[in-house]
């Protein structure tokens, strides 16, 4: 994954409001309108719109147009790529922790060696 794309993805995910918006979109089978997305948040519609623009620029959502309705939908491809990037590091650290566990066990039970 391109470093700039990864930076943009993680920057978009850094905000709890944007993560909540993504979670909401992930639970919907159809697009969700801005008003519907804004309902649970104690912020103005323009503020929610700014969050949506950040998510759209990061290619984490897309916004359609159906007459006056602008449905938002989740675009999971970059989330999957970010998860794959994180997974590589999780595997690395898991391996290192397993090695550390082995060393600690040897230190605690020297007679077993």
Residue pairs with C-beta under 8 A, 6 or more apart in sequence:
1 81
1 82
1 84
1 85
5 59
5 78
5 81
6 81
6 82
6 85
8 57
8 58
8 59
9 58
9 60
9 78
9 79
9 81
9 82
10 82
11 54
11 58
12 18
12 54
12 55
12 57
12 58
12 60
13 19
13 22
13 60
13 82
15 51
15 54
17 41
17 43
17 48
17 51
18 51
18 54
18 55
20 40
20 41
21 37
21 48
21 51
21 52
21 55
21 61
21 72
22 55
22 60
22 61
22 74
22 79
24 32
24 37
24 40
25 32
25 37
25 61
25 72
25 73
25 74
26 74
26 76
28 73
28 74
30 71
30 73
31 64
31 71
31 72
31 73
32 71
32 72
32 73
33 69
33 70
33 71
33 72
34 45
34 48
34 49
34 52
34 70
34 72
35 45
37 48
37 52
37 72
38 45
38 48
41 47
41 48
52 61
52 63
52 72
55 61
56 62
56 63
58 78
59 75
59 77
59 78
60 74
60 75
60 78
60 79
61 72
61 73
61 74
61 75
62 72
62 73
62 75
63 70
63 71
63 72
63 73
64 70
64 71
64 72
64 73
105 112
106 112
106 113
